[in-house]
């Protein structure tokens, strides 16, 4: 129960910090759209997709790999080995990140010309140093994750995002006067500087913690030492499949970048219109990533927790933690998908001061549930050492997405919506295959309908309430125009009412229990409305 308390608290801390960081990011996007315009934002989105893929194949696997090694060593009482894992991983990722960062800067112009996206070249070059910095940052975050120090990770995320947004907007505003390509490069500057400050904060925090941990290490004299070579081998052994599978998860964005524009042009759209449609896709992805912050937080705390139980051979505990992770994830993803779909037009008007492209969110919000499923499955598979299986399932999904994108985006009547069809297959295929494998390995019946039934019922009722609240708005917006000023207060009120309805129904049905809230913080119960407190069981 103590570990579950720690995990739930970790999810809460990371979710709050992640939402703060994402809140900053969500307001950053519409400001950037106003600076670069939608076609310029399309160029920015492509640059980001390239960086995310490079980031995924270099250091996205670093944090979970280091966390897994550190949590396993800590579970066996080997604190010196855990510290050694940080030192070794830091050296390894400095070499890897530095090499790929330099390569990225050298090859930016020829590769972007090859893909037919020359406007993104300067932006890609500007992100070169960021590969090195984020590699080192990921090693530090991996150590903190493995040790369960979620507060420090959370603070570093807020620092990173805050500096990133301020500096990127400033540089984009100055450089867009030169050209759209230069403005796009300016919009990438803050990414490196934000990551640098986040890394410096973690180094400072770790130096303070080291002095306390030295006393613990000195008292552990009977623990068998692990060689540097063995630790490095473990880090590489874990990081390669994790990195490749994470790369497959992010490769979908690169697929969109490479084949969507060419297929849109094939469908009869000119270059500027293709950029605009791709910009709308970027806006959709930005909004969809907001609830994914919480899902990522669940994954971050789940990985070391399950890995610890696996190394101690606590299979019953592993099964319980798997079910708990899915329960938490679906409780967030299902209402978020329903809310984003129903409020898409209002949310777009509030954040972007425009509604073009909102139908992408109205239709595509439900992909969030599939994405949540595969993300939690990936973390669990990594925790139980089935690293290469998920690589195979994600590869099957991405191959299907490439084919589906190619077919449907090229149809004029479907165009950019073909990406949504591709995304469904991209996540549905791995979700089915991973589920079957997980149940077989763990010899457990993981009933997805049983896990989702309460969130689905509560979300349907919430959707009904939102629909009734929206009915009068059709008449209101015939009189006054739909803009950021008119949409913002209405959106906030409807979200608040919808959230209260969902939370109340989940409490009444037992989907959320008193113990669930207490594991996060007993203070939350005290600030809840009395009508909710009375229903808690």
N, C-alpha and C positions, 0 to 999 in steps of 0.2 A: 504493500500500500504506500510505503514511503517513497519508493521509486516512481510509482504512478503519480503521486503528489508532485514530485520533482519534474516529471515529464509534462504534466498538465500545466504546471507553472511556467516551464520552459516554453511551451507552445504559446501561452498567454503573453509572456514577455516578448518573444520574437514576433508574434502577431501584431501587438501594439506598435512596436518599433517599425515593423514592416509596413503597417498601414500608414504610419506617420510618413515614412520614406516614400511610399506609393502615393500618398495624398499630395506630397510635394511634387512628385513626378507627374501625376494626373493634371495638375494645374500648370506644370511646365509645358506639357504637350500643346495645349491650345495657344499658349503665348508664343511657342515656337512656330506653330502653324500661322499665326498672325505675322510673324517676322519673315518666314520663308515662303508663305502661301502653301496651298495644298500640294502643288506639283513639287515645290521645294522640299516639303515634308516627305514626299514620296522618295526623293533622292536620299534624304536623311534616314528613312526607314530601311532602304537598301543597304546603306553603310552600316547601320546597326545590325542588320541580319548577318553581314559578313563578319563583323566583330564578334557577335554572339557565337557564331560557328567556330571561329578561331579560339575564342575563349573556352568554348565547350571542349574542344579537342586538346587544349593545353592544360587548363587549370580547373575546369568545373568538376573534374574527377578528383582533384587534389583534396578538397575539403572532406568529402565523404571517405576517401581512402585513408587519409591521415586520422580522421575521427575514428574509423573502424579499428585501426592499429592501436591507437591510444586507448580506446575504451577496452579492448581485449587485454592489453598489458595492465591497465589499471584494475580490471576485474580480477586479475591474478595477483594483484598486490605489487606489481613491478613498476613503481613510480619513476625510478631512474630510467628504465626502458622507455617509458612514455615521454620523458623529457628528451631522451636521445632521439626518439622518432621525430620530434619537432626539428631538432638540429639537422638531422639527415635530410628530411623532406625539404627544408628551407634551401639547403645547398642544391639539391636535385632540381627543384623548381626554378631556382635562379638561373641555372644553366639552360633548362628547357625554355623558360619564358623569355630569357634574353635572346636566345638563338632564333626563336620563332618571331619575336618582336622585330628584330633586325630584318629577317626575311620578309615579313609583312610589309615593312616600309620600302624595301628594295623592289618587291614584285607588285606593289599596289597599282602603278600606272599600266604596266603591260597586261596584268590580269584583268583589270577593270575595262581596258580597251577590248580585250578578247571577249569578255562577256557582253559587250555592247552597252556598258554603263560608265562611260568615261567621267561623268560628273561626280562620281563617288570616290574617285582616286585620292584626292587631297584629304578627304575625310578618313579614308582607310589609313593613309600615312600618319595622320594626326593621332590615330589610335595605337600605333606601334608601341610606344613606351608603356601604354596601359597593360599590354599583355604581360610584360615583366612584372609590373607592380602588382597586378591582380593575382599572378601566380604565387608571389610571396605572401600576399594578403590571405589567399586561400589556405596556405599551409598553417598560418597562425589561427585562422578561424577553425580549421580542422582540429587543431590541438584543443582549442577552447570548447568546441563541440564535443569532442571525446571525453573531456573532463567535466562536462555539464555546466560550463560557465556561460550560460546563454545571455546574461545581462550585458556582458562585454561585447558579444557578437551584435546584440541589438543596438547598442549605442554606436558601434562602428558603422552600422548600416545607415543610421540617421545622419551621422557626420558625413559619410561618403555621398549620400544623396543631396544633402543641403549644399555642400560646396560644389558638387557637380552641376546642379541646377543654376545656381547664381552665376558661376563662371561661364557655363556653356551659353546661357542666354545673352550675357554681356558680349562675349566674343562673336556669337552669331549675329547680333545686332550691328556690331561694328563692321564685320567682314562681309555681310550680305550686300553692303554698299558697293563692294568690288564686283562680286558675282554670286550666283546661287551656289556654285561649287565651293567658293571660298566661305560663304555663310555656313554651308554644311560642315566644312572643316572646323570652323569656329565653334559649332554646336557640339563638337566631340572633345574639345580641350578640357572641359571640366571633368570628364570621365577619369582621366589619368590623375589629375590633381586631387579629386575627391577620394580616389582609391589610395593615393599616397598618404593623405591625412588620416584615413581610417587605419592604415597599416601602422603609422606612427603611434596612434592611440593604443592599438593592441599591444605593441612592443612595450609601451609605457605601463600598461595594465599588467602585462605578464611579468615584467621586472619586479613589480610590487608583490605579485603572488608567489614568485619564485622563492623569495626570502622566507615565506611561511612554509612552503612545501619542502624546503631543505631539511627542516626538522623532522618531517614525516619520513623522508627518504633515509635519513641517518638511522632511524629506529627500525627500518626493515632490513635486517642483516641476513635473513635466511632465504631471501628471494634469489632465484637463479638468474644470473645476468644473461642478457641477450646480446649477441654481437651486432655491430653496425651493419655488417654484410647481410645478416638475416633480416634485420629491420628494413633495410633498403629493398631487399628482395620482396618482402611482404608488401611494402608500399607500392612498388612497381606492379606486383601480381594483382593487387586490388585496383590500382588506379587505371591500368590499361583497359580492362573490360568496362569499368565504371565510366571512364572517359569516353570510350567508343559508344556505349549505350546512351550516355548523355548527349554525345555528338549526334547520334541518330535522332534523339528527341528534338534537338535544335536544327537538324538538317532540313526539317520541313520548311523552316523559314528561308533557308538558302534555296531550296527547290522553288519556292514562291518567287524569290528574287530573280532566279535565272529564267524560269519558263513562263511566268505569268505575263510579263510585259510582251514577250514575243508572241504569245498566244492571243493576247488582247489586240495586238496590231494585226495578226492574222484574221481576227474576227471583224476587223474593219475600223478600229479606233486609231486615231493618230497618236503620235508620241506624247503630246501634252495631255491628252485625255487618258492615255494609259498610265501616265505618271499620277494623274489626279485620282484615278481608281485605285492605284496602288497606295496612294496616300490615305485614302479611306480605309483600306485594309490595315494600314499601320495604326490608324486611330482606333479601329476595332480591337486590334491586338493589345494596344495600350490599356484600354478599359477592361478587357477580359483578364489582364494580368493582375488587376487589383485584388479580387478574391483569392487568386492563386498564391498571394503572399501568405495567407493563413495555411493553405495546403502545404506550401513549402516549409512553413514552421513546424507543422505536424511531422513531415518527413525528416526534418533536421533533428528533432528530439527522438523520433522513433528509431533511427538507424543505430546510434550507440546503445540505446536501451535493449533492443533485440539482440544486437551483436554481443552484448555483455551476458545476456541470458543463454545465448548459444554456446559461448565458450565455457560456461559453467554447466552446460548440458541440462538446462531447465526447460524442457520441451513444452510442458504444460503452461509455463509462464510465457513462452514464446507465442503459443496459440492465443492466449488471452490478450497479449499485446497487439497481435495482428488484428484481431477483431475490434479492439479498442481504437486502433489507428483508423480503420475503415469507418467505424461509427462516427468518430469526430469529423473526418473528412467529408462524408456525405451530409452530415448535419449542417455544414457550411456551404458546400458546393450546390446542393439542390435549390435552396431558397435564393442563393445568389444568382443562379442561372435564370430562375423564374422572374426575379426582380429586374435583372438587366434586360431581359426580353420585353417585359411589359412596359418598362419605363425608358426604353431605348431613345425615343424621340425627345423626351424631357431631359434625359441625362446628356444627350448630345447638345441640345440647346443650352443647357447650363454650363457645360465644360468648354464646348467649342464655338458657341454662339452661332451654330449652323446645324441643320438637321440632315443634310445630304450624307448618305452613307449609313444612316441609323438602321436601315433595314438589314444590313449585315449583322448588326447586333441582335435585332429582333429575331432573326432566324438562327443565327450562329451561337447564341448564348448557351444553348444546351450542350454544345461540344465541351463546355467546361466540366460537365459531369464525367465524360469519357476521359478527358485529360487528367482529372483528379484520380480516377481509377488507375490509370497507367502510371501516374507519378508515385502513388502510394505503393503499388505493386513493385515498381522498380526499386524503391527504398527497401522494401521487405526482402526481395530477392537478393539485393546486395548484402543485407544483414545476415542472411542464412547461407551465403557463399555460392549462390547460383548466379554467378556474375555473367557467364557467357550465354546462358539461356535467354536472358532478357535482351541481349545484344541481337540475337537471332530473330526474336519476335518484333523488335523495333525495326530491324532491317526489312522484314516482310511488310510491315506497315508502310515504311517509307517508299518502297518499290511500288506498292499499290497506289500511294498518293501521287507519285510521279505520273503514272499512267492515267489516273482519274483526272488530275489537273490538266494534263495535255488534251484530253478529250473534251472535258466540259468547259474549261475556260475559253477554248477556241470556238464555242457555240455562241453567236452574237446575243441571243436571248438570255443566256445564262451568265456569260462573261465572268466577272470577278466572283460571283456566287459559286462558281465551280470550285474555288479554293475551299469553301466550306464543305462541299461534298468530299473533296480529297481529304480534308481533315478528319471527317467522320471515319473513313476507312483507315486512315493513319493511326488512329487510337483504338478503334473497335477491334481490329485484328489482334494487336498485342494484348488487349484487355482480355479477350476470350482465351487465348493461348496461355497467358500468364496465370489466369484463374485456375485453369485445369491443372497446370503444373504445380501450383502452390498447394492446392488441395491434396494432390497425390503425394508430394514430398512430406508434408506435415501430417498426412493421414487425418485430415479434418474436413468437416462439411461446413464450408464458409458460405452461408446462404445470403446472397446479395439482396433478394427481395425482403428478407427479414430485417436486414440492416437499413434498407431505404424506405420501408413502408411508412414509418412515422414521419420522417422529414417530407415525404411525398404528400401525405394527407395534409400536414400543416401548411405546406407550400401551396397546395390547391386552394385551401380556404383563404390563405393570404392573397393569392391571385384574384379570388373573387372579391375580396375587400378592395384591392387596388383598382380593379375594373369599375366597381361602383363609385370609387372616389374620382376616377378619371372621366366618368360620364358627363358631368357638368362642364368639364374643361373644353369639350368640343364646341360648346356655345360661347364660352368665355373667349377662346382664341379666334372666334369669328369677329369679335368686337375689337380685341387688342391683339397685336402681333406676338407671335411666339419668339422670344428672345432670351438672352441670358438673364436679364433683369426680371422678366415675368416668370421664367421657368424655374429659377433657382429656389425661391421660397416654397413653391408648390412641390418641387421634387424632394426637398428636405423633409417637408411635412408628411408626404406620402411614404417615403422610405421609413421614417420614424414610426408611423402607424403600422405599416406592413411588418416591420421588425418586431414590434410589440405583440401583434397578432400571432406571428410565427412562434416567438419565444413562449407566449402564454400557452398555446396549443401543445407545444413540445413538452412543457412542464406538466400539463393536464394528462397527456398520454403516457408520461413516464419516459419520454425520449431524452429529457434532461432531468437529472435527479439532484437532490440536495448535495449528495456526496461529490457529484461532478463539479458543482460550483465551489464547494469547500476546498477541493483539491487545488483550485486556482487561487482563491482568496476568500476567506469568510466575510470580508468587508463587502463583497459583491452582493451577498444575501441581504445585508443591512440596508443597502441603498436601493434594493428592488422595491417596486410598488407593493403595497400590502396585499392586494388581490392576487399577486403572483406568489408572494411568500406563503400565503395560506395553502396554496395548491402543491407546494414542494413536498416530495416524499423521500 
